[in-house]
Amino acid sequence: MIAAMDARTSSLDARAAALLAGDRRALARAITLVESTRPDHRDEAELLIERLLPHAGRSIRIGLSGVPGVGKSTFIEAFGLKLIAGGHRVAVLAVDPSSRRTGGSILGDKTRMTELARAEAAFIRPSPTGGTLGGVARRTRESIILCEAAGFDVVLVETVGVGQSETAVADMVDLFCLLLLPAAGDDLQGIKKGIVELAELLLVNKADGELKPKGLTAVGDYRAALRLLRPISAQWQPEVLAVSAVTGEGLDQAWAAIERHQAAMEASGEKAHRRAAQAQAALWTDLGDGMIAALRRRPAIADRIPEIEAAVAAGTMTSTAGARRLLGLFLGD
């Protein structure tokens, strides 16, 4: 027993040391560990995270979202290479949707960022959502901590796309950036208000060539639209900029805006306050997930789940009543 515990401690020490040294393979293996649903892996992952927490928290966490076709992957590659040229180390957590039928995921983001993937100062990790709403993977928060401990000072979290549920990424980053297409009018109406309200930086991508005039027009239209919305922070008025991931135009201005945002948040103490609130919210999310998992593991309850699900599906029981019945079984009422 003691020998097994010593071996486990030694393994954790080795994992932590390799990760703190910036070993990208060790980081990849650690993220695989935290994404595992095996109980023994979860225990080990929690111990590893606790060990690394004092070495985390010193990055700029940036969430990126946008409609399909807006060029998220192209932008991230160009932006990431620009940051690396400036001396930064960049981690990209790219989230792909999981199939509701098979649970599988294409995980193609890394293949679309080949140049960035080859850079020594970059780390790209595609992960499936695993059915998690909000456009982020179930363990994205823990993956961010691991990337920071490995020495990456900019962490980009790319969501699966735009929708009302995509706003969850804003609850785990320091700045939420929304990529837009170089057109306004109907497209402006089509963007969900909720996600625009949370965006602190809006970038009109593909503003080059024949689309540049439309891109500049879109910038003006979005700026006008933002005047009608209340900013999420008194310290920062959301900015709208035109960029081109192909030509590189506007990328320096985008980074300068991010630096201004961070300076304002840190000076006011809002960055620390926001991260504390995010950690507290994550506690209750994890608690809910843990309770559901524990409920499903109890044989007496697991045997009743198909019956209650069938009753709810047939319309003979409401979902509220079904949930209350399962909770009652769990609590022994």
C-alpha positions in Angstrom: 0.0 0.0 0.0 2.7 2.4 1.0 4.8 1.4 -2.0 1.9 2.1 -4.3 1.4 5.5 -2.7 5.1 6.3 -3.1 5.0 5.3 -6.8 1.9 7.5 -7.4 3.6 10.5 -5.7 6.7 9.9 -7.7 4.7 9.8 -10.9 2.9 13.0 -10.0 6.3 14.7 -9.2 7.6 13.6 -12.6 4.5 14.8 -14.4 4.6 18.2 -12.7 8.3 18.7 -13.2 8.1 17.9 -16.9 5.1 20.2 -17.4 6.7 23.1 -15.4 9.8 22.7 -17.7 7.6 23.5 -20.7 7.5 20.0 -22.1 4.7 20.0 -24.7 4.3 16.3 -24.7 3.9 16.3 -20.9 1.3 19.0 -21.3 -0.6 17.0 -23.9 -0.6 14.0 -21.6 -1.7 16.0 -18.6 -4.7 17.4 -20.6 -5.6 13.8 -21.7 -5.5 12.9 -18.0 -7.9 15.7 -16.9 -10.2 14.9 -19.8 -10.5 11.3 -18.7 -13.7 10.2 -17.0 -12.1 7.3 -15.2 -12.4 7.8 -11.4 -8.7 6.9 -10.8 -7.7 9.4 -13.5 -9.9 12.1 -12.0 -8.3 11.6 -8.6 -4.8 11.9 -10.1 -5.8 14.9 -12.2 -7.1 16.7 -9.2 -3.8 16.1 -7.3 -1.8 17.3 -10.3 -3.9 20.5 -10.7 -3.5 21.3 -7.0 0.2 20.9 -7.3 0.4 23.2 -10.3 -2.0 25.9 -9.2 0.7 28.1 -7.6 2.4 28.2 -11.0 -0.7 29.2 -13.0 -2.7 32.4 -13.4 -0.1 34.5 -15.1 -1.4 34.4 -18.6 -3.9 36.5 -20.7 -6.9 34.3 -21.3 -8.7 35.2 -24.5 -11.9 33.6 -25.7 -12.6 33.6 -29.5 -15.9 32.9 -31.2 -17.6 33.6 -34.5 -19.9 32.2 -37.1 -18.7 29.3 -39.3 -16.7 30.6 -42.2 -15.5 33.7 -40.4 -11.9 32.4 -40.4 -11.3 31.6 -36.7 -8.6 29.1 -37.4 -6.8 31.3 -40.0 -7.0 34.2 -37.6 -5.7 32.3 -34.7 -2.7 31.0 -36.7 -1.8 34.5 -38.0 -2.4 36.1 -34.6 -0.5 33.4 -32.8 2.6 33.6 -35.1 2.5 37.4 -34.6 2.5 37.0 -30.8 5.3 34.4 -30.9 7.4 36.8 -33.0 6.9 39.3 -30.2 8.3 36.9 -27.6 5.2 35.3 -26.3 4.3 31.6 -25.8 0.9 30.8 -27.2 -1.5 27.9 -26.2 -4.6 27.3 -28.3 -7.4 25.2 -26.9 -9.6 24.6 -29.9 -13.0 23.0 -29.1 -14.8 20.9 -31.7 -18.5 19.8 -31.4 -19.2 16.2 -30.5 -21.7 14.2 -32.4 -24.9 13.6 -30.5 -25.2 10.2 -32.2 -21.7 8.7 -31.8 -20.1 11.0 -29.3 -17.2 11.4 -31.8 -15.5 14.6 -32.9 -13.5 15.6 -36.0 -10.9 17.5 -34.1 -9.6 19.2 -37.3 -8.5 22.5 -35.9 -4.8 21.5 -35.6 -4.7 20.4 -39.2 -5.8 23.9 -40.2 -3.0 25.6 -38.2 0.0 23.7 -39.6 2.5 26.5 -39.4 1.5 27.5 -35.8 1.6 23.8 -34.8 5.2 23.6 -35.9 6.3 26.6 -33.8 8.2 25.6 -30.6 6.6 28.4 -28.7 3.1 27.2 -29.5 0.8 24.5 -28.3 -2.4 23.5 -30.0 -4.9 21.1 -28.4 -8.2 20.3 -30.1 -10.8 18.8 -27.7 -14.3 17.6 -28.1 -17.1 19.3 -26.3 -18.3 16.0 -24.9 -21.8 17.2 -25.1 -21.1 20.3 -22.9 -23.1 23.4 -23.7 -21.3 26.7 -24.1 -19.0 25.9 -26.9 -16.2 24.7 -24.6 -14.9 21.3 -23.5 -15.9 19.9 -20.1 -12.4 20.4 -18.7 -11.3 23.6 -20.5 -10.8 25.4 -17.3 -8.4 22.8 -16.0 -6.6 22.7 -19.4 -6.1 26.5 -19.1 -4.4 26.0 -15.7 -2.1 23.4 -17.2 -1.1 25.6 -20.1 -0.3 28.4 -17.8 1.8 26.2 -15.5 3.7 25.1 -18.6 4.8 28.7 -19.3 2.3 29.8 -21.9 1.5 33.5 -21.3 -1.3 33.8 -23.9 -4.1 31.2 -23.9 -6.6 31.3 -26.7 -9.8 29.4 -26.3 -11.6 28.9 -29.6 -15.3 27.9 -29.3 -17.3 25.7 -31.7 -19.3 28.6 -33.2 -21.8 31.3 -32.5 -25.1 30.8 -30.6 -26.8 31.6 -27.4 -24.9 28.8 -25.6 -21.5 30.0 -26.8 -21.4 32.6 -24.1 -20.1 30.1 -21.6 -16.5 30.8 -22.8 -16.8 34.3 -21.3 -17.0 32.7 -17.9 -13.4 31.4 -18.1 -11.4 34.1 -19.9 -10.1 37.6 -19.2 -11.4 38.9 -22.6 -14.0 37.7 -25.0 -13.3 38.4 -28.6 -16.0 38.0 -31.3 -14.9 37.6 -35.0 -17.3 39.0 -37.6 -17.7 38.9 -41.4 -17.1 42.1 -43.4 -20.8 42.8 -44.0 -23.5 44.5 -41.9 -27.2 44.9 -42.5 -28.9 41.5 -42.3 -25.8 39.9 -40.8 -25.8 42.5 -38.0 -29.4 41.4 -37.2 -28.4 37.7 -37.4 -25.8 37.9 -34.6 -27.2 36.9 -31.3 -27.5 39.9 -29.0 -26.4 37.9 -26.0 -23.0 37.1 -27.4 -22.4 40.7 -28.6 -23.2 42.0 -25.2 -20.4 39.9 -23.7 -17.8 40.7 -26.4 -15.1 43.2 -25.3 -13.4 43.2 -28.6 -15.1 42.7 -32.0 -12.9 42.0 -35.0 -14.2 42.2 -38.5 -12.1 39.6 -40.3 -11.4 39.2 -44.0 -11.3 43.0 -44.4 -8.9 42.8 -47.4 -9.0 43.1 -51.2 -12.5 43.8 -52.6 -14.1 43.2 -49.2 -12.1 45.9 -47.4 -14.6 48.7 -48.1 -17.4 46.4 -46.8 -15.2 45.6 -43.8 -14.7 49.2 -42.9 -18.4 49.9 -43.3 -19.2 47.0 -41.0 -16.8 48.4 -38.4 -18.8 51.6 -38.4 -22.2 49.8 -38.2 -21.1 47.6 -35.3 -19.7 50.6 -33.4 -23.0 52.3 -33.8 -24.8 49.2 -32.6 -22.6 48.9 -29.5 -23.7 52.3 -28.4 -27.1 50.8 -27.7 -25.7 48.1 -25.5 -24.5 48.5 -21.9 -20.8 47.4 -21.6 -20.1 44.6 -19.2 -17.4 46.6 -17.4 -17.3 50.3 -16.4 -13.5 50.1 -17.0 -13.8 49.3 -20.7 -15.7 50.3 -23.8 -15.8 47.5 -26.3 -13.7 48.2 -29.4 -14.4 47.2 -33.0 -11.5 46.8 -35.5 -11.0 45.6 -39.0 -8.4 42.9 -39.5 -7.2 40.5 -42.1 -5.7 37.2 -41.1 -4.4 36.8 -44.7 -2.5 40.1 -45.0 -1.8 40.6 -41.3 -3.5 44.1 -41.4 -4.9 45.1 -38.0 -3.3 42.3 -36.0 -1.0 44.7 -34.2 -3.9 47.0 -33.4 -5.9 44.0 -32.1 -3.1 43.0 -29.7 -2.7 46.6 -28.6 -6.4 46.7 -27.8 -6.0 43.5 -25.7 -3.1 45.0 -23.8 -5.1 48.2 -23.1 -8.0 46.1 -21.8 -5.7 44.0 -19.5 -4.0 47.2 -18.2 -7.4 48.7 -17.4 -8.7 45.5 -15.7 -5.6 45.0 -13.6 -5.4 48.6 -12.5 -9.0 48.6 -11.3 -8.7 45.1 -9.7 -11.4 43.8 -11.9 -9.3 41.1 -13.5 -8.7 39.4 -10.1 -12.3 39.9 -9.1 -13.5 38.4 -12.4 -11.3 35.4 -12.1 -12.4 34.8 -8.5 -16.1 34.9 -9.6 -15.4 32.5 -12.5 -13.7 30.0 -10.1 -16.7 30.2 -7.8 -19.1 29.6 -10.7 -17.0 26.6 -11.8 -17.3 25.1 -8.3 -21.1 24.9 -8.7 -20.9 23.6 -12.2 -18.6 20.9 -11.1 -20.8 20.1 -8.1 -23.8 19.7 -10.4 -21.8 17.4 -12.8 -20.5 15.4 -9.8 -24.0 14.9 -8.3 -25.4 13.7 -11.6 -22.5 11.2 -12.0 -23.0 10.0 -8.4 -26.7 9.6 -9.0 -26.1 7.4 -12.1 -23.6 5.2 -10.2 -26.1 4.1 -7.6 -27.6 0.8 -8.8 -31.0 1.4 -7.1 -31.3 4.7 -8.9 -29.7 3.7 -12.2 -32.4 0.9 -12.5 -35.2 3.5 -12.2 -33.8 6.0 -14.7 -35.0 4.2 -17.9 -38.5 3.9 -16.4 -38.6 7.6 -15.5 -37.1 8.7 -18.8 -39.7 6.7 -20.7 -42.5 8.3 -18.6 -41.2 11.8 -19.3 -40.8 11.0 -23.0 -44.4 9.6 -23.2 -45.8 12.7 -21.6 -47.2 10.9 -18.5 -44.7 12.6 -16.2 -43.3 16.1 -16.3 -39.5 16.5 -16.4 -39.7 18.5 -13.1 -41.6 15.6 -11.4 -39.1 13.1 -12.9 -36.1 15.1 -11.7 -37.7 15.4 -8.2 -38.3 11.7 -8.0 -34.7 10.8 -8.9 -33.4 13.4 -6.5 -35.7 11.9 -3.8 -34.2 8.4 -4.4 -30.7 9.9 -4.2 -31.4 11.6 -0.9 -33.4 8.6 0.5 -36.6 10.6 0.8 
